[in-house]
Amino acid sequence: MLLSATTGVPPLAVTSIAAGLRRTPVPLFTVCCLAGRSARFLALGLPALAAT
């Protein structure tokens, strides 16, 4: 889940459905998605902030 949230491979929507089917605990799912997406968006946004 963390790898998917960070890289987008496989798509997070697909792994989210799989996590639901596997009955992944909600707190674990939430932390992994939040950490992964935050890392991804920071990696994409920091170069733009540095350029300005």
mmJSON file of the N, C-alpha and C atoms, coordinates in Angstrom:
{"data_MODEL":{"atom_site":{
"group_PDB":["ATOM","ATOM","ATOM","ATOM","ATOM","ATOM","ATOM","ATOM","ATOM","ATOM","ATOM","ATOM","ATOM","ATOM","ATOM","ATOM","ATOM","ATOM","ATOM","ATOM","ATOM","ATOM","ATOM","ATOM","ATOM","ATOM","ATOM","ATOM","ATOM","ATOM","ATOM","ATOM","ATOM","ATOM","ATOM","ATOM","ATOM","ATOM","ATOM","ATOM","ATOM","ATOM","ATOM","ATOM","ATOM","ATOM","ATOM","ATOM","ATOM","ATOM","ATOM","ATOM","ATOM","ATOM","ATOM","ATOM","ATOM","ATOM","ATOM","ATOM","ATOM","ATOM","ATOM","ATOM","ATOM","ATOM","ATOM","ATOM","ATOM","ATOM","ATOM","ATOM","ATOM","ATOM","ATOM","ATOM","ATOM","ATOM","ATOM","ATOM","ATOM","ATOM","ATOM","ATOM","ATOM","ATOM","ATOM","ATOM","ATOM","ATOM","ATOM","ATOM","ATOM","ATOM","ATOM","ATOM","ATOM","ATOM","ATOM","ATOM","ATOM","ATOM","ATOM","ATOM","ATOM","ATOM","ATOM","ATOM","ATOM","ATOM","ATOM","ATOM","ATOM","ATOM","ATOM","ATOM","ATOM","ATOM","ATOM","ATOM","ATOM","ATOM","ATOM","ATOM","ATOM","ATOM","ATOM","ATOM","ATOM","ATOM","ATOM","ATOM","ATOM","ATOM","ATOM","ATOM","ATOM","ATOM","ATOM","ATOM","ATOM","ATOM","ATOM","ATOM","ATOM","ATOM","ATOM","ATOM","ATOM","ATOM","ATOM","ATOM","ATOM","ATOM","ATOM","ATOM"],
"id":[1,2,3,4,5,6,7,8,9,10,11,12,13,14,15,16,17,18,19,20,21,22,23,24,25,26,27,28,29,30,31,32,33,34,35,36,37,38,39,40,41,42,43,44,45,46,47,48,49,50,51,52,53,54,55,56,57,58,59,60,61,62,63,64,65,66,67,68,69,70,71,72,73,74,75,76,77,78,79,80,81,82,83,84,85,86,87,88,89,90,91,92,93,94,95,96,97,98,99,100,101,102,103,104,105,106,107,108,109,110,111,112,113,114,115,116,117,118,119,120,121,122,123,124,125,126,127,128,129,130,131,132,133,134,135,136,137,138,139,140,141,142,143,144,145,146,147,148,149,150,151,152,153,154,155,156],
"type_symbol":["N","C","C","N","C","C","N","C","C","N","C","C","N","C","C","N","C","C","N","C","C","N","C","C","N","C","C","N","C","C","N","C","C","N","C","C","N","C","C","N","C","C","N","C","C","N","C","C","N","C","C","N","C","C","N","C","C","N","C","C","N","C","C","N","C","C","N","C","C","N","C","C","N","C","C","N","C","C","N","C","C","N","C","C","N","C","C","N","C","C","N","C","C","N","C","C","N","C","C","N","C","C","N","C","C","N","C","C","N","C","C","N","C","C","N","C","C","N","C","C","N","C","C","N","C","C","N","C","C","N","C","C","N","C","C","N","C","C","N","C","C","N","C","C","N","C","C","N","C","C","N","C","C","N","C","C"],
"label_atom_id":["N","CA","C","N","CA","C","N","CA","C","N","CA","C","N","CA","C","N","CA","C","N","CA","C","N","CA","C","N","CA","C","N","CA","C","N","CA","C","N","CA","C","N","CA","C","N","CA","C","N","CA","C","N","CA","C","N","CA","C","N","CA","C","N","CA","C","N","CA","C","N","CA","C","N","CA","C","N","CA","C","N","CA","C","N","CA","C","N","CA","C","N","CA","C","N","CA","C","N","CA","C","N","CA","C","N","CA","C","N","CA","C","N","CA","C","N","CA","C","N","CA","C","N","CA","C","N","CA","C","N","CA","C","N","CA","C","N","CA","C","N","CA","C","N","CA","C","N","CA","C","N","CA","C","N","CA","C","N","CA","C","N","CA","C","N","CA","C","N","CA","C","N","CA","C","N","CA","C","N","CA","C"],
"label_alt_id":[null,null,null,null,null,null,null,null,null,null,null,null,null,null,null,null,null,null,null,null,null,null,null,null,null,null,null,null,null,null,null,null,null,null,null,null,null,null,null,null,null,null,null,null,null,null,null,null,null,null,null,null,null,null,null,null,null,null,null,null,null,null,null,null,null,null,null,null,null,null,null,null,null,null,null,null,null,null,null,null,null,null,null,null,null,null,null,null,null,null,null,null,null,null,null,null,null,null,null,null,null,null,null,null,null,null,null,null,null,null,null,null,null,null,null,null,null,null,null,null,null,null,null,null,null,null,null,null,null,null,null,null,null,null,null,null,null,null,null,null,null,null,null,null,null,null,null,null,null,null,null,null,null,null,null,null],
"label_comp_id":["MET","MET","MET","LEU","LEU","LEU","LEU","LEU","LEU","SER","SER","SER","ALA","ALA","ALA","THR","THR","THR","THR","THR","THR","GLY","GLY","GLY","VAL","VAL","VAL","PRO","PRO","PRO","PRO","PRO","PRO","LEU","LEU","LEU","ALA","ALA","ALA","VAL","VAL","VAL","THR","THR","THR","SER","SER","SER","ILE","ILE","ILE","ALA","ALA","ALA","ALA","ALA","ALA","GLY","GLY","GLY","LEU","LEU","LEU","ARG","ARG","ARG","ARG","ARG","ARG","THR","THR","THR","PRO","PRO","PRO","VAL","VAL","VAL","PRO","PRO","PRO","LEU","LEU","LEU","PHE","PHE","PHE","THR","THR","THR","VAL","VAL","VAL","CYS","CYS","CYS","CYS","CYS","CYS","LEU","LEU","LEU","ALA","ALA","ALA","GLY","GLY","GLY","ARG","ARG","ARG","SER","SER","SER","ALA","ALA","ALA","ARG","ARG","ARG","PHE","PHE","PHE","LEU","LEU","LEU","ALA","ALA","ALA","LEU","LEU","LEU","GLY","GLY","GLY","LEU","LEU","LEU","PRO","PRO","PRO","ALA","ALA","ALA","LEU","LEU","LEU","ALA","ALA","ALA","ALA","ALA","ALA","THR","THR","THR"],
"label_asym_id":["A","A","A","A","A","A","A","A","A","A","A","A","A","A","A","A","A","A","A","A","A","A","A","A","A","A","A","A","A","A","A","A","A","A","A","A","A","A","A","A","A","A","A","A","A","A","A","A","A","A","A","A","A","A","A","A","A","A","A","A","A","A","A","A","A","A","A","A","A","A","A","A","A","A","A","A","A","A","A","A","A","A","A","A","A","A","A","A","A","A","A","A","A","A","A","A","A","A","A","A","A","A","A","A","A","A","A","A","A","A","A","A","A","A","A","A","A","A","A","A","A","A","A","A","A","A","A","A","A","A","A","A","A","A","A","A","A","A","A","A","A","A","A","A","A","A","A","A","A","A","A","A","A","A","A","A"],
"label_entity_id":["1","1","1","1","1","1","1","1","1","1","1","1","1","1","1","1","1","1","1","1","1","1","1","1","1","1","1","1","1","1","1","1","1","1","1","1","1","1","1","1","1","1","1","1","1","1","1","1","1","1","1","1","1","1","1","1","1","1","1","1","1","1","1","1","1","1","1","1","1","1","1","1","1","1","1","1","1","1","1","1","1","1","1","1","1","1","1","1","1","1","1","1","1","1","1","1","1","1","1","1","1","1","1","1","1","1","1","1","1","1","1","1","1","1","1","1","1","1","1","1","1","1","1","1","1","1","1","1","1","1","1","1","1","1","1","1","1","1","1","1","1","1","1","1","1","1","1","1","1","1","1","1","1","1","1","1"],
"label_seq_id":[1,1,1,2,2,2,3,3,3,4,4,4,5,5,5,6,6,6,7,7,7,8,8,8,9,9,9,10,10,10,11,11,11,12,12,12,13,13,13,14,14,14,15,15,15,16,16,16,17,17,17,18,18,18,19,19,19,20,20,20,21,21,21,22,22,22,23,23,23,24,24,24,25,25,25,26,26,26,27,27,27,28,28,28,29,29,29,30,30,30,31,31,31,32,32,32,33,33,33,34,34,34,35,35,35,36,36,36,37,37,37,38,38,38,39,39,39,40,40,40,41,41,41,42,42,42,43,43,43,44,44,44,45,45,45,46,46,46,47,47,47,48,48,48,49,49,49,50,50,50,51,51,51,52,52,52],
"pdbx_PDB_ins_code":[null,null,null,null,null,null,null,null,null,null,null,null,null,null,null,null,null,null,null,null,null,null,null,null,null,null,null,null,null,null,null,null,null,null,null,null,null,null,null,null,null,null,null,null,null,null,null,null,null,null,null,null,null,null,null,null,null,null,null,null,null,null,null,null,null,null,null,null,null,null,null,null,null,null,null,null,null,null,null,null,null,null,null,null,null,null,null,null,null,null,null,null,null,null,null,null,null,null,null,null,null,null,null,null,null,null,null,null,null,null,null,null,null,null,null,null,null,null,null,null,null,null,null,null,null,null,null,null,null,null,null,null,null,null,null,null,null,null,null,null,null,null,null,null,null,null,null,null,null,null,null,null,null,null,null,null],
"Cartn_x":[0.83,0.0,0.885,1.898,2.789,3.502,3.997,4.684,3.735,2.528,1.544,1.18,1.037,0.693,1.829,3.056,4.212,4.511,4.496,4.913,3.766,2.61,1.487,1.477,2.396,2.451,2.375,1.419,0.164,-0.705,-1.715,-2.552,-3.14,-3.169,-3.65,-5.103,-5.907,-7.311,-7.426,-6.572,-6.611,-6.167,-5.091,-4.612,-5.555,-6.297,-7.283,-8.405,-8.838,-9.87,-9.328,-8.101,-7.48,-7.334,-7.006,-6.879,-8.227,-9.286,-10.614,-10.993,-10.666,-10.964,-10.159,-8.936,-8.085,-8.401,-9.31,-9.697,-8.502,-7.758,-6.641,-7.204,-6.595,-7.093,-7.099,-8.164,-8.335,-7.188,-6.722,-5.601,-4.339,-4.038,-2.867,-3.033,-4.193,-4.491,-4.34,-4.892,-4.859,-3.432,-2.65,-1.269,-0.436,-0.577,0.19,-0.18,-1.462,-1.885,-1.442,-1.616,-1.241,0.262,1.047,2.511,2.983,2.46,2.881,2.497,1.264,0.821,1.552,1.79,2.53,3.942,4.606,5.959,5.947,4.948,4.868,4.649,3.696,3.398,4.526,5.215,6.389,7.493,7.724,8.76,8.429,7.159,6.76,6.759,6.432,6.289,7.546,8.468,9.67,10.524,10.728,11.493,10.828,9.512,8.808,9.007,9.0,9.227,10.675,11.607,13.021,13.298,12.523,12.756,12.249,11.365,10.812,11.597],
"Cartn_y":[-1.166,0.0,1.244,1.256,2.415,2.635,1.586,1.704,2.211,1.712,2.148,3.617,4.036,5.428,6.373,5.901,6.745,6.806,5.661,5.62,5.627,5.168,5.088,3.81,2.887,1.612,0.498,-0.326,-0.299,0.858,1.218,2.357,2.191,3.273,3.243,2.785,3.117,2.698,1.173,0.52,-0.948,-1.56,-1.052,-1.606,-1.271,-0.181,0.148,-0.879,-1.29,-2.327,-3.639,-3.972,-5.195,-5.138,-3.972,-3.828,-4.051,-3.575,-3.807,-5.274,-5.94,-7.369,-8.192,-7.735,-8.435,-8.027,-7.084,-6.558,-5.953,-5.12,-4.394,-3.446,-3.381,-2.463,-1.009,-0.305,1.072,1.984,1.924,2.8,2.537,1.274,0.942,1.47,1.271,1.765,3.289,3.97,5.438,5.97,5.39,5.847,5.608,4.436,4.128,5.065,5.286,6.179,7.617,8.087,9.463,9.678,8.753,8.886,8.796,7.846,7.677,8.846,9.304,10.427,11.71,11.91,13.098,13.099,11.957,11.856,12.133,11.588,11.793,13.265,13.895,15.284,16.226,15.905,16.715,16.575,15.367,15.144,15.876,15.973,16.691,18.196,18.646,20.08,20.816,20.138,20.832,21.405,20.698,21.328,22.592,22.618,23.811,24.973,24.668,25.725,26.234,25.349,25.74,26.61,26.415,27.166,28.6,28.878,30.24,31.117],
"Cartn_z":[0.0,0.0,0.0,0.823,0.895,-0.434,-1.036,-2.324,-3.399,-3.403,-4.382,-4.183,-2.943,-2.663,-3.043,-2.931,-3.241,-4.728,-5.392,-6.794,-7.789,-7.375,-8.3,-9.127,-8.823,-9.546,-8.523,-8.473,-9.211,-8.722,-9.488,-9.091,-7.686,-6.959,-5.579,-5.514,-6.502,-6.496,-6.508,-7.265,-7.336,-6.013,-5.448,-4.186,-3.034,-3.14,-2.112,-2.09,-3.263,-3.338,-2.779,-3.135,-2.617,-1.092,-0.561,0.895,1.575,0.955,1.513,1.493,0.414,0.316,1.321,1.602,2.578,4.011,4.167,5.482,6.227,5.509,6.116,7.173,8.34,9.379,8.877,9.205,8.729,9.172,10.423,10.802,9.974,9.71,8.891,7.47,6.903,5.561,5.503,6.486,6.517,6.63,7.52,7.715,6.458,5.857,4.643,3.501,3.302,2.216,2.47,3.68,4.002,3.863,4.375,4.297,2.855,2.109,0.721,-0.163,-0.045,-0.878,-0.486,0.798,1.239,0.665,0.708,0.151,-1.346,-2.042,-3.487,-3.833,-3.162,-3.484,-3.066,-1.99,-1.62,-2.652,-3.124,-4.135,-5.436,-5.75,-6.96,-6.769,-5.576,-5.334,-4.932,-4.273,-3.811,-4.934,-6.043,-7.132,-7.678,-7.706,-8.174,-7.202,-5.901,-4.919,-4.991,-5.236,-5.306,-6.529,-7.591,-8.822,-8.729,-7.773,-7.693,-6.79],
"occupancy":[1.0,1.0,1.0,1.0,1.0,1.0,1.0,1.0,1.0,1.0,1.0,1.0,1.0,1.0,1.0,1.0,1.0,1.0,1.0,1.0,1.0,1.0,1.0,1.0,1.0,1.0,1.0,1.0,1.0,1.0,1.0,1.0,1.0,1.0,1.0,1.0,1.0,1.0,1.0,1.0,1.0,1.0,1.0,1.0,1.0,1.0,1.0,1.0,1.0,1.0,1.0,1.0,1.0,1.0,1.0,1.0,1.0,1.0,1.0,1.0,1.0,1.0,1.0,1.0,1.0,1.0,1.0,1.0,1.0,1.0,1.0,1.0,1.0,1.0,1.0,1.0,1.0,1.0,1.0,1.0,1.0,1.0,1.0,1.0,1.0,1.0,1.0,1.0,1.0,1.0,1.0,1.0,1.0,1.0,1.0,1.0,1.0,1.0,1.0,1.0,1.0,1.0,1.0,1.0,1.0,1.0,1.0,1.0,1.0,1.0,1.0,1.0,1.0,1.0,1.0,1.0,1.0,1.0,1.0,1.0,1.0,1.0,1.0,1.0,1.0,1.0,1.0,1.0,1.0,1.0,1.0,1.0,1.0,1.0,1.0,1.0,1.0,1.0,1.0,1.0,1.0,1.0,1.0,1.0,1.0,1.0,1.0,1.0,1.0,1.0,1.0,1.0,1.0,1.0,1.0,1.0],
"B_iso_or_equiv":[0.0,0.0,0.0,0.0,0.0,0.0,0.0,0.0,0.0,0.0,0.0,0.0,0.0,0.0,0.0,0.0,0.0,0.0,0.0,0.0,0.0,0.0,0.0,0.0,0.0,0.0,0.0,0.0,0.0,0.0,0.0,0.0,0.0,0.0,0.0,0.0,0.0,0.0,0.0,0.0,0.0,0.0,0.0,0.0,0.0,0.0,0.0,0.0,0.0,0.0,0.0,0.0,0.0,0.0,0.0,0.0,0.0,0.0,0.0,0.0,0.0,0.0,0.0,0.0,0.0,0.0,0.0,0.0,0.0,0.0,0.0,0.0,0.0,0.0,0.0,0.0,0.0,0.0,0.0,0.0,0.0,0.0,0.0,0.0,0.0,0.0,0.0,0.0,0.0,0.0,0.0,0.0,0.0,0.0,0.0,0.0,0.0,0.0,0.0,0.0,0.0,0.0,0.0,0.0,0.0,0.0,0.0,0.0,0.0,0.0,0.0,0.0,0.0,0.0,0.0,0.0,0.0,0.0,0.0,0.0,0.0,0.0,0.0,0.0,0.0,0.0,0.0,0.0,0.0,0.0,0.0,0.0,0.0,0.0,0.0,0.0,0.0,0.0,0.0,0.0,0.0,0.0,0.0,0.0,0.0,0.0,0.0,0.0,0.0,0.0,0.0,0.0,0.0,0.0,0.0,0.0],
"pdbx_formal_charge":[null,null,null,null,null,null,null,null,null,null,null,null,null,null,null,null,null,null,null,null,null,null,null,null,null,null,null,null,null,null,null,null,null,null,null,null,null,null,null,null,null,null,null,null,null,null,null,null,null,null,null,null,null,null,null,null,null,null,null,null,null,null,null,null,null,null,null,null,null,null,null,null,null,null,null,null,null,null,null,null,null,null,null,null,null,null,null,null,null,null,null,null,null,null,null,null,null,null,null,null,null,null,null,null,null,null,null,null,null,null,null,null,null,null,null,null,null,null,null,null,null,null,null,null,null,null,null,null,null,null,null,null,null,null,null,null,null,null,null,null,null,null,null,null,null,null,null,null,null,null,null,null,null,null,null,null],
"auth_seq_id":[1,1,1,2,2,2,3,3,3,4,4,4,5,5,5,6,6,6,7,7,7,8,8,8,9,9,9,10,10,10,11,11,11,12,12,12,13,13,13,14,14,14,15,15,15,16,16,16,17,17,17,18,18,18,19,19,19,20,20,20,21,21,21,22,22,22,23,23,23,24,24,24,25,25,25,26,26,26,27,27,27,28,28,28,29,29,29,30,30,30,31,31,31,32,32,32,33,33,33,34,34,34,35,35,35,36,36,36,37,37,37,38,38,38,39,39,39,40,40,40,41,41,41,42,42,42,43,43,43,44,44,44,45,45,45,46,46,46,47,47,47,48,48,48,49,49,49,50,50,50,51,51,51,52,52,52],
"auth_comp_id":["MET","MET","MET","LEU","LEU","LEU","LEU","LEU","LEU","SER","SER","SER","ALA","ALA","ALA","THR","THR","THR","THR","THR","THR","GLY","GLY","GLY","VAL","VAL","VAL","PRO","PRO","PRO","PRO","PRO","PRO","LEU","LEU","LEU","ALA","ALA","ALA","VAL","VAL","VAL","THR","THR","THR","SER","SER","SER","ILE","ILE","ILE","ALA","ALA","ALA","ALA","ALA","ALA","GLY","GLY","GLY","LEU","LEU","LEU","ARG","ARG","ARG","ARG","ARG","ARG","THR","THR","THR","PRO","PRO","PRO","VAL","VAL","VAL","PRO","PRO","PRO","LEU","LEU","LEU","PHE","PHE","PHE","THR","THR","THR","VAL","VAL","VAL","CYS","CYS","CYS","CYS","CYS","CYS","LEU","LEU","LEU","ALA","ALA","ALA","GLY","GLY","GLY","ARG","ARG","ARG","SER","SER","SER","ALA","ALA","ALA","ARG","ARG","ARG","PHE","PHE","PHE","LEU","LEU","LEU","ALA","ALA","ALA","LEU","LEU","LEU","GLY","GLY","GLY","LEU","LEU","LEU","PRO","PRO","PRO","ALA","ALA","ALA","LEU","LEU","LEU","ALA","ALA","ALA","ALA","ALA","ALA","THR","THR","THR"],
"auth_asym_id":["A","A","A","A","A","A","A","A","A","A","A","A","A","A","A","A","A","A","A","A","A","A","A","A","A","A","A","A","A","A","A","A","A","A","A","A","A","A","A","A","A","A","A","A","A","A","A","A","A","A","A","A","A","A","A","A","A","A","A","A","A","A","A","A","A","A","A","A","A","A","A","A","A","A","A","A","A","A","A","A","A","A","A","A","A","A","A","A","A","A","A","A","A","A","A","A","A","A","A","A","A","A","A","A","A","A","A","A","A","A","A","A","A","A","A","A","A","A","A","A","A","A","A","A","A","A","A","A","A","A","A","A","A","A","A","A","A","A","A","A","A","A","A","A","A","A","A","A","A","A","A","A","A","A","A","A"],
"auth_atom_id":["N","CA","C","N","CA","C","N","CA","C","N","CA","C","N","CA","C","N","CA","C","N","CA","C","N","CA","C","N","CA","C","N","CA","C","N","CA","C","N","CA","C","N","CA","C","N","CA","C","N","CA","C","N","CA","C","N","CA","C","N","CA","C","N","CA","C","N","CA","C","N","CA","C","N","CA","C","N","CA","C","N","CA","C","N","CA","C","N","CA","C","N","CA","C","N","CA","C","N","CA","C","N","CA","C","N","CA","C","N","CA","C","N","CA","C","N","CA","C","N","CA","C","N","CA","C","N","CA","C","N","CA","C","N","CA","C","N","CA","C","N","CA","C","N","CA","C","N","CA","C","N","CA","C","N","CA","C","N","CA","C","N","CA","C","N","CA","C","N","CA","C","N","CA","C","N","CA","C","N","CA","C"],
"pdbx_PDB_model_num":[1,1,1,1,1,1,1,1,1,1,1,1,1,1,1,1,1,1,1,1,1,1,1,1,1,1,1,1,1,1,1,1,1,1,1,1,1,1,1,1,1,1,1,1,1,1,1,1,1,1,1,1,1,1,1,1,1,1,1,1,1,1,1,1,1,1,1,1,1,1,1,1,1,1,1,1,1,1,1,1,1,1,1,1,1,1,1,1,1,1,1,1,1,1,1,1,1,1,1,1,1,1,1,1,1,1,1,1,1,1,1,1,1,1,1,1,1,1,1,1,1,1,1,1,1,1,1,1,1,1,1,1,1,1,1,1,1,1,1,1,1,1,1,1,1,1,1,1,1,1,1,1,1,1,1,1]
}}}
